[in-house]
Amino acid sequence: MSEQASFTLRRRNPDVLTCIANLSNDEVFTPPEFANRMLDTLSEAWAANHQGANLWADPKVTFLDPCTKSGVFLREITRRLTEGLEKTIPNLEQRVNHILTKQVFGIGITQITSLLARRSVYCSKHANGQHSIAKIFTNESGNIWFKRIKHTWDGDRCKFCGAARAVFDRGKDLETHAYAFIHADNIKARLAELFGKNMQFDVIIGNPPYQLSDDGFGTSAAPIYHNFVAQAKALGPRYLSMVIPARWFAGGKGLDEFRESMLADDRLRSIDDYLSAADVFPGVGLKGGVCFFLWDRDHSGQCRVTTHFKDWPDSTASRSLLEEGVDVFIRFNEGLSILRKVAAVESGQPDSLSLPEAQRFEQLVSSRKPFGLETTFKGKTAKSPGDVMVYQNGGKAYIAGNEISMSAHLIDKWKIYVGRAAPGTGNRDTYPHRIISTPFIGEPGTISSETYLCIGPFDSENEAESALSYLSCRLTRLLILLHKPSQDTTRKVYTFVPTQNWNKRWTDEDLYRKYGITEEEITFIEKVVRPMDLSGAAADE
C-alpha cells in the first residue's frame, strides 16, 4: 500500500489529465495547472485569515467539488493534504485513508466523469476496488457520488435548471444532465442523503457545467452555472471558488438577478479575469472570457480584481464591484478610471459613472428588429414603384413601403447602420479588436433587417458623417466594450457612450483632449481597441 500510494500521489510527467479531451463545450475539463492556481489563491486567503497557518496541514478541513468531472480538484487537494499532513499523521496509509474518507468529497456530473474522477483520486474506478489507494471504503462510490436522476418537469421545462423537456426527457441509456447539486429544494438535506450524514464543508471548489444547450453552444443556450454558485452559497462554506464564464459581468440570458447578487456581495475576496477563454481552456469556443472568484464568508470589503491576457502584464486593483450609477461590472481596471473621467465631464458629478439619460448615445440606437424584419428576412431582388431598399443579411433587397411595420418615421431620414454581431474571430477573443462591426451611412429611403441596428435619425448627411466618425474612434469603442459581454451588440452596450455635437469630424485626439485622457490611458486604449478604417464601409463588410 505504501509504495502504491507514494507512486500515485507524487508528481509525474506527463499528467494524464493534461491530455484528455473535453467531452463537450458544456462540460469543460479543468487543466491541472489552472486548478492549482485556484488552490494557491485559496491557500493564500486561508493563511491571511489564520495567522499564516497552512491550509493543507489541517486534518479537519473538508472540501467538496459539487460538479467533479476529471477529478482534478480533488486529486490536487489530496496531493497537497498528503504532503501537508505528514507530521500530523506520519503513516502514509493512515494519512491517505484519513484524507479520502474524512476530508475530500465530490459529486460527479455524469456516469463517465464519476468513474474518471474516482480513477484520478482513488486510482481505481471503484473506491473499494483492489487497486484503490483507500482501503476503508465498503462501497464502490467512496466519497465521489453519482446517481442518474431525472429532471422535474414543470410543463415543457425543468423547474430547477430550465432544461427543455423535448431535449432532455430521455431514455435510460442516455445521460439526463440533471445535475444532483442543483436539482434540490433543500441542498443540505440532499448532501445528507448523498453522504449519509449532515455535512458542513469548509471549502467548495469546482468548474460547473456552463449551460444546457437546446440547439448548440452559444448565446442562445441558457446558462446554469449560476445555479451551482447559489446552491454552494446556501451551504454556508468558509470559502467558495468556481471558474465560470465572464459573461455575467454585463449580460447573459437570465443572469440579471445573479449579477446583482454577486456585485452587491462584499464577501467576494478576489476575481481573476481571463479575457480569452483559450488561455485557460485551449480549443474551447467560449466568447467573452472566463473568470474564477474566491468568496470568503468572513471577508467584508473591496475585491481584488486581476485581469490576465496572454503576455500582457497582469493588472490588479482592489475596488468595489458595484460602482455608483452602474449596474454592471466594469471589467478593466484601467477602463474604470477612463469611464470616470468621461462621466465627470458629461454629468458634472465626479463620483458617479452614470451619464444623464439625455446625453446617452443609446438614445439614438434602435432596439432589435428596428423595422420589424427578422434576420432571416429576404426581400425582393428587383425594385418596384413604392419599394424601399433593405440592408439585409447578405446584401441589399427591396420591400414594399406599406409592409414596414415599425419606425416608419426613420425611413426618410439619414441614419447609421451597424451589425448586431461583432466581427467573428473564430474561437478566440483577440486584442486589439474592433469591438463593433464597421458602421456605414444609411441614406434616406432605406431600412434594415434585424441583422443591423439603426442609429439616428440625423437631419443631414453631414451630421450622420460626424456620428460615423465618432463611432470609429477608439475611445468610443472602448466605452462600448465596458458594457459589452459577448459578440452580441445590442442597444444597451452604448450605455456608457455620451452623445456629442454632430458638427465636425471626430478624432481620438479630440476626445482625449476633451476628457483629459493621459498618455498611460491612451496606451491602454490602443492596446485593446484596433483602429477602424471607414473607407469603403458597406453593408456586406
C-alpha positions in Angstrom: 0.0 0.0 0.0 2.7 2.5 1.0 4.6 2.1 -2.3 1.5 2.3 -4.3 0.2 5.4 -2.6 3.7 7.0 -2.8 3.8 6.4 -6.6 0.2 7.5 -7.1 0.3 10.8 -5.2 3.6 12.2 -6.2 4.0 14.4 -9.3 4.9 12.7 -12.5 5.1 13.8 -16.1 3.2 13.5 -18.3 0.0 14.1 -16.3 -2.9 12.2 -18.0 -5.3 15.0 -17.0 -3.4 17.4 -19.3 -4.0 15.0 -22.2 -7.7 14.2 -22.1 -10.2 15.9 -24.5 -13.3 17.7 -23.4 -16.5 15.6 -23.7 -18.4 18.7 -24.8 -18.2 22.5 -24.7 -20.8 22.5 -22.0 -18.7 20.3 -19.7 -15.1 21.5 -19.9 -12.3 19.8 -18.1 -10.1 22.0 -15.9 -6.3 21.8 -16.7 -4.3 20.8 -13.6 -2.1 23.9 -13.8 -5.2 26.1 -13.6 -6.8 24.1 -10.8 -3.6 24.6 -8.8 -3.8 28.3 -9.5 -7.2 28.4 -7.9 -6.0 26.3 -5.0 -3.0 28.7 -4.5 -5.4 31.6 -4.2 -7.5 29.7 -1.7 -4.5 28.7 0.5 -3.2 32.3 0.4 -6.6 33.6 1.7 -6.6 30.8 4.4 -3.2 31.8 5.6 -4.1 35.5 5.7 -7.2 34.7 7.8 -5.4 32.2 10.1 -2.2 33.9 11.2 -0.2 32.3 8.4 -1.4 28.7 9.0 -1.0 26.1 6.3 -4.4 25.0 5.0 -3.0 21.7 3.8 -1.7 20.9 7.3 -5.2 20.9 8.9 -6.7 17.4 9.3 -10.2 18.8 10.0 -10.8 20.9 6.9 -13.4 19.5 4.5 -13.6 20.0 0.7 -16.4 19.5 -1.8 -16.3 19.6 -5.6 -20.1 19.6 -6.4 -19.5 19.2 -10.1 -16.5 17.0 -10.5 -15.5 15.8 -14.0 -11.9 14.7 -14.3 -11.4 14.8 -10.5 -8.5 17.2 -10.9 -9.5 19.5 -7.9 -10.0 16.5 -5.6 -6.8 14.9 -6.8 -4.7 18.1 -6.3 -6.3 18.7 -2.9 -5.5 15.1 -1.9 -1.9 15.6 -3.0 -1.5 18.8 -1.1 -3.0 17.3 2.1 -0.8 14.2 1.8 2.2 16.5 1.9 0.9 18.9 4.5 -0.3 16.3 7.0 2.9 14.3 7.0 3.9 15.5 10.5 0.4 15.1 12.0 -0.2 11.6 10.5 3.2 10.2 9.8 2.0 6.8 8.5 1.2 7.2 4.8 -1.5 4.6 4.6 -3.4 6.1 7.6 -2.9 9.6 6.2 -4.3 8.7 2.8 -7.2 6.9 4.3 -8.0 9.8 6.6 -7.9 12.3 3.7 -10.0 10.3 1.3 -12.7 9.3 3.9 -12.8 12.4 6.1 -11.8 15.4 4.1 -12.3 15.1 0.3 -15.8 14.8 -1.3 -17.2 15.1 -4.8 -20.4 14.8 -6.8 -20.0 13.5 -10.4 -22.0 15.2 -13.1 -22.3 12.1 -15.4 -21.6 8.4 -15.1 -18.4 8.5 -17.1 -17.0 11.5 -15.3 -17.7 10.0 -11.9 -15.6 6.9 -13.0 -12.9 9.2 -14.3 -12.9 11.2 -11.1 -12.6 8.1 -8.9 -9.8 6.8 -11.2 -8.0 10.2 -10.7 -8.4 10.3 -6.9 -8.6 6.6 -5.8 -6.5 5.2 -8.7 -9.5 2.9 -9.3 -12.9 3.4 -10.8 -14.3 1.7 -7.7 -13.4 3.2 -4.3 -13.3 -0.2 -2.7 -11.5 -1.9 -5.6 -8.4 -4.0 -5.4 -6.2 -1.2 -6.7 -7.8 1.6 -4.7 -5.4 3.6 -2.5 -8.2 4.0 0.0 -8.6 0.8 2.0 -11.6 1.6 4.2 -14.5 2.2 1.8 -17.1 -0.5 1.7 -18.9 0.9 -1.4 -17.9 1.5 -4.9 -18.5 5.2 -4.9 -16.5 6.2 -1.9 -16.9 9.9 -1.4 -17.4 10.7 -5.1 -21.1 10.2 -5.6 -23.1 9.8 -8.7 -26.6 8.6 -9.5 -28.6 9.2 -12.6 -31.5 11.4 -11.6 -34.4 12.9 -13.7 -35.5 16.4 -14.3 -38.6 17.7 -12.5 -40.8 18.9 -15.3 -43.0 21.9 -14.9 -44.7 21.9 -18.3 -42.0 22.0 -21.0 -39.1 22.9 -18.7 -37.3 21.5 -15.7 -38.3 23.6 -12.6 -34.7 23.5 -11.3 -32.5 24.1 -14.3 -34.8 25.1 -17.2 -33.8 22.2 -19.4 -36.2 21.6 -22.3 -38.3 18.5 -21.9 -38.2 17.9 -25.6 -34.5 17.5 -25.5 -33.7 16.0 -22.1 -36.6 13.7 -21.3 -34.5 10.8 -22.3 -34.4 7.0 -22.1 -32.3 5.1 -19.5 -29.4 4.7 -21.9 -28.7 8.4 -22.2 -27.5 11.0 -19.6 -30.2 13.3 -18.4 -27.7 16.0 -17.4 -30.0 16.6 -14.4 -27.1 17.6 -12.0 -27.8 16.5 -8.5 -26.4 19.5 -6.8 -28.8 22.0 -8.4 -31.8 19.7 -8.5 -32.9 20.0 -4.9 -35.1 22.4 -2.9 -33.0 21.7 0.2 -29.3 21.3 -0.6 -28.3 20.5 2.9 -30.8 17.6 3.1 -29.6 16.5 -0.4 -26.0 16.2 0.8 -27.0 14.4 3.9 -28.8 11.9 1.6 -25.7 11.5 -0.6 -23.1 11.1 2.0 -25.1 9.5 4.8 -24.7 12.3 7.4 -25.1 16.0 7.8 -22.2 17.7 6.1 -20.7 21.1 6.7 -18.0 21.9 4.1 -15.2 24.4 4.8 -14.3 24.7 1.1 -16.4 24.3 -2.0 -14.5 24.5 -5.3 -15.1 23.4 -8.9 -15.8 24.1 -12.5 -19.6 23.7 -13.0 -21.3 22.9 -16.3 -21.9 26.3 -18.0 -25.2 25.7 -19.8 -27.6 23.2 -21.2 -27.7 23.6 -25.0 -31.0 23.1 -26.7 -29.7 23.9 -30.1 -25.9 24.1 -29.9 -23.3 26.0 -27.9 -23.7 29.8 -27.9 -25.7 32.7 -26.5 -29.0 31.1 -27.4 -28.5 28.4 -24.7 -29.5 29.3 -21.2 -26.7 29.3 -18.6 -26.9 27.1 -15.5 -23.5 27.8 -13.7 -25.1 30.5 -11.6 -27.3 27.8 -10.0 -24.2 26.0 -8.8 -22.9 29.2 -7.2 -26.2 29.9 -5.5 -26.5 26.4 -4.1 -22.9 26.5 -2.9 -23.5 29.7 -1.0 -26.6 28.2 0.5 -24.4 25.6 2.2 -22.5 28.4 4.1 -18.9 27.2 3.4 -16.0 29.2 4.7 -14.7 29.6 1.1 -16.2 29.1 -2.3 -14.2 29.2 -5.6 -15.5 28.4 -9.0 -14.4 29.1 -12.6 -17.3 30.4 -14.7 -17.8 32.3 -18.0 -17.2 36.1 -17.5 -20.3 37.0 -19.5 -22.2 37.6 -16.2 -20.2 40.8 -15.7 -22.5 42.7 -18.0 -25.0 40.4 -19.7 -26.1 36.8 -20.2 -29.5 35.3 -20.6 -31.4 35.1 -17.3 -28.4 36.4 -15.3 -29.6 39.8 -14.1 -30.5 38.5 -10.6 -27.3 36.6 -10.3 -25.2 39.6 -11.4 -27.0 41.9 -8.9 -26.4 39.4 -6.0 -22.7 38.9 -6.9 -21.9 42.6 -7.4 -23.6 43.5 -4.1 -21.8 40.7 -2.2 -18.8 42.2 -0.3 -17.7 38.7 0.6 -16.1 38.3 -2.8 -12.5 38.5 -1.9 -11.0 38.2 -5.4 -11.8 37.8 -9.1 -9.2 36.6 -11.6 -10.5 37.6 -15.1 -9.1 36.0 -18.2 -10.0 38.0 -21.3 -9.6 34.9 -23.5 -11.0 31.6 -22.5 -8.4 29.9 -24.7 -5.8 31.0 -22.2 -7.4 28.7 -19.7 -9.2 26.1 -21.8 -7.3 25.7 -25.1 -9.5 25.0 -28.1 -12.8 25.7 -26.3 -15.2 28.0 -28.2 -16.3 30.3 -25.4 -16.7 34.0 -26.2 -16.2 36.7 -23.6 -13.5 35.0 -21.5 -13.7 33.3 -18.1 -13.0 34.1 -14.5 -12.6 32.4 -11.2 -13.6 34.0 -8.0 -12.9 33.4 -4.3 -15.8 34.0 -2.0 -14.8 34.3 1.7 -17.6 34.1 4.3 -15.6 36.2 6.8 -14.5 38.9 4.3 -16.1 42.2 4.1 -14.9 45.0 1.8 -13.3 45.6 -1.5 -12.4 42.9 -4.0 -9.0 42.3 -5.6 -9.6 42.3 -9.3 -6.8 40.9 -11.6 -7.0 40.9 -15.4 -5.0 38.3 -17.3 -4.4 38.2 -21.1 -1.6 36.2 -22.8 1.7 38.0 -22.3 0.3 41.3 -21.1 1.4 42.3 -17.6 -1.4 41.4 -15.1 -3.5 44.4 -14.0 -4.5 44.2 -10.3 -6.6 46.7 -8.2 -8.7 46.5 -5.1 -12.1 48.1 -5.7 -15.8 47.9 -5.2 -17.5 45.6 -7.7 -20.6 47.8 -8.0 -19.9 51.4 -8.7 -22.4 54.2 -8.1 -24.8 54.7 -11.0 -23.7 51.4 -12.8 -25.5 48.0 -12.9 -22.7 46.0 -14.4 -19.1 45.1 -13.5 -16.5 47.3 -15.2 -14.2 44.7 -16.5 -10.9 46.6 -17.0 -9.3 48.4 -14.0 -7.9 51.0 -16.4 -11.3 51.3 -18.1 -12.8 52.3 -14.8 -10.7 55.4 -14.5 -11.3 56.4 -18.1 -15.1 56.0 -17.7 -15.0 58.0 -14.5 -13.3 60.9 -16.4 -15.9 60.8 -19.2 -18.8 60.7 -16.8 -17.4 63.5 -14.8 -17.2 65.8 -17.8 -20.7 64.9 -19.1 -22.5 64.9 -15.8 -20.5 67.3 -13.6 -20.6 64.6 -10.9 -17.0 63.3 -10.3 -18.2 60.4 -8.0 -20.7 58.9 -10.4 -20.2 56.8 -13.5 -23.7 57.4 -14.8 -24.4 59.6 -17.7 -27.5 61.8 -17.7 -30.1 59.9 -19.8 -30.5 62.7 -22.3 -26.7 62.6 -23.0 -26.5 58.8 -23.6 -25.8 57.7 -27.2 -28.0 54.7 -26.6 -31.0 57.1 -27.1 -30.1 57.2 -30.8 -29.8 53.4 -31.1 -32.7 51.2 -32.1 -33.8 48.0 -30.3 -33.8 44.6 -32.1 -35.6 44.5 -35.4 -35.6 48.3 -35.9 -38.1 48.0 -38.7 -39.8 44.8 -37.7 -37.9 42.5 -40.0 -36.2 39.3 -38.8 -32.6 38.4 -39.5 -33.9 35.7 -41.9 -35.8 38.2 -44.0 -35.2 38.0 -47.7 -36.5 40.8 -49.8 -37.2 41.2 -53.5 -34.2 41.4 -55.8 -35.9 43.9 -58.2 -37.4 47.2 -57.2 -41.0 48.2 -57.9 -42.7 51.5 -57.5 -43.2 52.3 -53.8 -40.5 49.9 -52.7 -37.9 50.7 -50.0 -34.3 49.4 -50.1 -33.5 46.9 -47.2 -30.0 46.2 -45.9 -30.3 42.6 -45.0 -28.1 39.6 -44.2 -26.0 39.1 -47.3 -26.6 42.4 -49.1 -29.4 44.6 -50.3 -33.0 43.9 -51.3 -36.4 45.6 -51.6 -39.7 45.6 -49.8 -43.0 47.4 -50.4 -43.2 50.6 -48.2 -46.6 49.7 -46.9 -45.3 46.4 -45.5 -43.0 48.2 -43.0 -44.5 47.8 -39.5 -42.1 49.8 -37.3 -40.2 53.0 -37.3 -41.7 54.4 -40.4 -40.5 57.9 -39.3 -36.9 56.9 -39.8 -37.3 55.8 -43.5 -36.7 59.2 -45.0 -34.0 60.3 -42.5 -30.3 59.9 -42.5 -29.0 57.2 -40.2 -26.2 54.8 -39.5 -26.4 51.0 -39.6 -24.1 48.8 -37.6 -24.2 45.0 -37.3 -25.7 43.4 -34.2 -22.9 40.8 -34.2 -19.3 41.9 -33.7 -16.7 40.6 -36.3 -16.0 37.0 -35.8 -12.6 35.8 -34.6 -13.2 32.1 -34.5 -13.0 30.6 -31.0 -10.7 33.3 -29.6 -11.0 36.7 -28.0 -8.2 38.7 -29.5 -6.9 42.2 -28.7 -6.8 44.7 -30.1 -10.1 44.3 -31.9 -12.7 46.4 -33.4 -15.4 45.9 -30.7 -18.2 46.5 -33.3 -18.6 45.8 -36.9 -17.8 48.6 -39.3 -20.8 51.0 -39.3 -22.0 52.7 -42.5 -24.3 55.5 -43.6 -27.9 54.7 -44.3 -29.3 57.2 -46.8 -33.0 58.4 -46.8 -35.3 55.8 -48.3 -33.6 52.8 -46.7 -34.3 50.4 -43.8 -32.6 47.3 -42.4 -33.4 43.8 -41.2 -32.6 42.6 -37.6 -29.0 42.0 -38.9 -28.3 45.6 -38.2 -29.1 48.2 -35.5 -30.2 51.6 -36.7 -28.7 54.7 -35.2 -30.3 58.1 -35.7 -32.2 59.9 -37.0 -29.9 62.7 -38.3 -31.1 65.8 -40.1 -28.4 65.9 -42.7 -25.7 63.8 -44.3 -23.0 65.9 -42.5 -24.5 65.1 -39.1 -24.6 61.4 -40.0 -20.9 61.5 -41.1 -20.0 63.2 -37.9 -21.6 60.5 -35.8 -20.0 57.9 -38.0 -16.5 59.3 -37.4 -17.3 59.3 -33.6 -18.1 55.6 -33.7 -14.8 54.9 -35.4 -12.8 56.5 -32.5 -11.0 54.1 -30.3 -12.2 55.8 -27.1 -15.9 55.5 -28.2 -15.5 51.8 -28.8 -13.7 51.2 -25.5 -16.7 52.7 -23.8 -18.9 50.2 -25.7 -16.6 47.4 -24.7 -17.0 48.2 -21.0 -20.7 47.3 -21.3 -20.4 44.5 -23.9 -20.4 40.9 -22.5 -20.3 39.0 -25.8 -20.4 39.2 -29.6 -23.9 40.5 -29.5 -24.0 44.3 -29.8 -27.4 45.5 -28.5 -28.6 49.0 -27.7 -27.6 48.5 -24.1 -23.9 48.3 -24.8 -23.9 52.0 -25.7 -24.9 53.0 -22.1 -21.5 54.5 -21.3 -21.2 56.4 -24.6 -22.1 60.1 -24.4 -23.5 62.0 -27.3 -21.6 64.8 -29.0 -22.3 67.8 -31.2 -22.6 66.4 -34.7 -21.0 69.4 -36.4 -17.4 68.1 -37.0 -15.4 65.0 -37.9 -14.4 63.5 -34.5 -11.0 62.1 -33.8 -9.5 60.3 -30.8 -7.2 63.3 -30.3 -10.4 65.5 -29.9 -11.8 63.0 -27.4 -8.6 62.5 -25.4 -8.3 66.3 -25.0 -11.9 66.8 -24.0 -11.8 64.1 -21.3 -8.3 64.6 -20.1 -7.1 61.1 -21.1 -3.5 60.5 -20.0 -0.7 59.0 -22.1 -0.8 55.9 -20.0 -4.5 55.6 -20.6 -4.1 56.2 -24.3 -1.6 53.3 -24.4 -4.1 51.0 -22.7 -6.9 52.1 -25.2 -4.7 51.4 -28.2 -3.7 48.1 -26.8 -7.3 47.0 -26.5 -9.1 48.7 -29.5 -8.0 48.3 -33.1 -8.1 51.3 -35.5 -11.1 51.3 -37.8 -10.9 52.3 -41.4 -14.2 53.7 -42.6 -13.2 54.0 -46.3 -15.4 51.8 -48.4 -17.6 50.8 -45.5 -20.7 49.0 -46.7 -23.4 46.6 -45.7 -21.5 43.5 -46.8 -18.4 44.1 -44.6 
